Amino acid sequence: MGRRAELERTTKETSIRVEVDLDGTGRHDVETPIGFLTHMVEQLARHGAFDLVVRAEGDTHIDGHHVTEDLAITLGKAFAEALGDKAGIRRYGAATLPMDEALVTVALDLSGRTFFVWRVDLPKAKVGPLFDSELAEVFFEGFARGAQINLHVRKIEGHNLHHVIEVSFKALARALREASEPDPRATGVPSTKGTLSE
């Protein structure tokens, strides 16, 4: 079956469907009502080498918060489900990536214990007509909660809003790719407890 998962989340505010294959090639078919969010989720697939299918709808006539958060939570849960018991993976991943003047570090632990640190100052502005800059943090926090991971994101340099957010997504993708890859030297679950769950 491979490391795959399909999940749906439906509330009065949103309708989300996610399919993920952790051992893919970066193929993606992503549809959300927020163009910039669509573009960012495509970065996760492309730079993480995950295959993703995403369908997201919601009350963007109010704002983009609900769709962004619910998609992140659902995507995180699908990622965790696809990982299974996490036996034989590297567990830890980190990436520091540049995009023009922007430089961001993402470090994570697929620990099964949620912790989130965001050190990315962004001006209170929009990228595109529907994506408030603060929704970047909403997405990363929702993903960490859904996937039950320890996730740290830190901006080192950067002032262009688009560049800082985009390279944050790319760094998340690369860190996830590293952490979820099979470790040829590993045996069993990479924890002295014998489990990676709460």
C-alpha positions in Angstrom: 0.0 0.0 0.0 2.9 2.4 0.6 2.9 5.4 2.9 -0.3 7.0 1.8 -3.4 8.5 3.5 -6.7 10.1 2.5 -8.6 12.3 4.9 -11.7 14.5 4.8 -12.8 17.3 7.2 -16.1 18.9 6.9 -17.5 21.6 9.2 -20.0 24.5 8.8 -17.1 26.6 7.7 -15.0 24.4 5.4 -14.8 21.3 3.4 -11.4 19.7 3.0 -10.1 16.6 1.3 -6.5 15.6 1.2 -4.6 12.7 -0.3 -0.9 12.3 0.4 1.8 9.8 -0.8 5.0 10.3 1.1 7.0 8.3 -1.4 5.9 10.2 -4.5 7.7 12.5 -6.9 6.2 15.9 -6.1 3.1 15.6 -8.3 0.3 17.8 -7.1 -3.2 18.7 -7.8 -4.2 21.5 -5.4 -7.4 23.5 -5.5 -8.2 26.1 -2.8 -10.1 29.4 -3.0 -7.0 31.3 -2.0 -4.5 31.5 -4.8 -1.4 32.2 -2.6 -2.4 29.3 -0.3 -2.7 27.0 -3.3 0.8 28.1 -4.5 2.3 27.4 -1.0 0.8 23.9 -0.7 2.2 23.1 -4.1 5.6 24.1 -2.7 5.2 21.4 0.0 4.6 18.7 -2.7 7.3 19.8 -5.1 10.1 20.4 -2.6 9.2 17.5 -0.3 8.7 15.1 -3.2 5.3 14.2 -1.8 2.4 13.5 -4.1 -0.6 15.7 -3.0 -4.2 16.0 -4.0 -6.0 18.8 -2.2 -9.6 20.1 -2.5 -10.5 22.9 -0.1 -13.6 25.1 0.1 -14.8 27.5 2.7 -16.1 30.8 3.9 -13.5 33.0 2.3 -16.2 35.7 2.0 -15.4 36.2 5.8 -11.7 35.8 5.5 -9.1 33.2 4.7 -8.5 32.0 8.2 -10.8 29.0 8.4 -9.7 27.4 5.1 -6.1 28.0 5.9 -6.3 26.5 9.4 -8.5 23.5 8.5 -6.4 22.6 5.5 -3.3 22.7 7.6 -4.8 20.5 10.3 -6.1 18.0 7.8 -2.8 17.9 5.9 -0.9 17.4 9.1 -3.2 14.5 10.2 -2.9 12.9 6.7 0.9 13.2 7.0 0.9 11.5 10.4 -1.4 8.7 9.2 0.8 8.1 6.2 3.8 7.7 8.5 2.2 4.9 10.4 4.3 3.8 13.4 7.3 5.7 12.1 9.6 2.7 12.2 12.8 3.1 10.3 12.5 6.8 9.6 15.1 9.5 10.4 12.6 11.3 12.7 14.5 14.7 12.7 14.8 17.1 9.8 16.0 20.6 9.2 16.5 23.0 6.3 17.9 26.5 6.0 17.0 27.9 2.6 17.4 31.2 0.7 15.1 33.0 -1.6 16.6 36.2 -2.9 17.1 38.4 0.2 15.1 36.0 2.5 16.7 33.2 4.6 14.6 30.9 6.8 15.4 27.9 9.0 12.9 25.1 9.8 13.7 22.3 12.2 11.3 19.6 13.3 10.9 16.4 15.2 8.3 13.8 14.2 8.0 13.1 17.9 4.2 12.6 18.3 4.3 15.6 20.8 3.1 18.9 19.5 5.2 22.0 20.1 5.4 25.0 17.9 7.8 28.0 17.8 7.4 30.8 15.3 10.1 33.5 15.1 9.1 35.1 11.8 8.2 38.7 12.0 5.9 39.7 9.1 4.2 43.1 8.4 0.5 43.1 8.8 -0.3 43.0 5.2 -1.7 40.8 2.5 -0.2 38.6 -0.2 -2.7 38.6 -3.0 -6.3 39.6 -2.3 -7.2 36.9 0.4 -4.0 35.8 2.2 -3.2 37.9 5.3 0.4 37.6 6.2 -0.6 36.3 9.7 -2.1 33.2 8.0 1.3 31.8 7.4 1.7 31.3 11.2 -1.8 29.9 11.3 -0.9 27.3 8.7 2.3 26.2 10.3 0.7 25.9 13.8 -2.2 24.0 12.4 0.1 21.6 10.5 2.2 21.0 13.6 -1.0 20.3 15.7 -2.5 18.0 13.1 0.8 16.1 12.5 1.7 16.1 16.2 5.2 17.3 15.6 7.7 19.6 17.2 8.2 22.5 14.7 10.4 25.5 14.9 10.5 28.2 12.2 12.9 31.1 12.3 13.5 34.0 9.9 17.2 34.9 9.6 16.9 37.5 6.9 14.2 39.0 4.7 11.8 41.8 4.1 9.8 40.8 1.0 6.6 39.2 2.4 6.2 36.8 -0.5 9.8 35.6 -0.4 9.8 35.0 3.4 6.6 33.0 3.4 7.4 31.0 0.3 10.9 30.0 1.5 9.3 29.0 4.9 7.1 26.6 3.1 10.0 25.3 1.0 12.1 24.8 4.1 9.2 23.0 5.8 9.0 20.7 2.8 12.7 19.9 2.8 12.7 19.3 6.5 9.7 17.0 6.3 11.3 15.1 3.5 14.5 14.5 5.5 12.7 13.5 8.7 10.3 11.1 6.9 12.9 9.4 4.8 13.9 5.8 5.6 17.1 5.6 7.6 19.1 2.6 6.3 20.9 2.3 9.7 17.7 2.4 11.8 15.9 -0.5 13.3 12.4 -0.1 14.6 11.0 3.2 15.9 13.7 5.9 16.5 13.0 6.4 20.2 14.3 4.8 23.4 10.6 4.6 24.5 9.8 2.4 21.6 7.0 4.7 20.4 6.6 8.1 18.8 3.3 9.2 20.2 2.0 11.2 23.1 
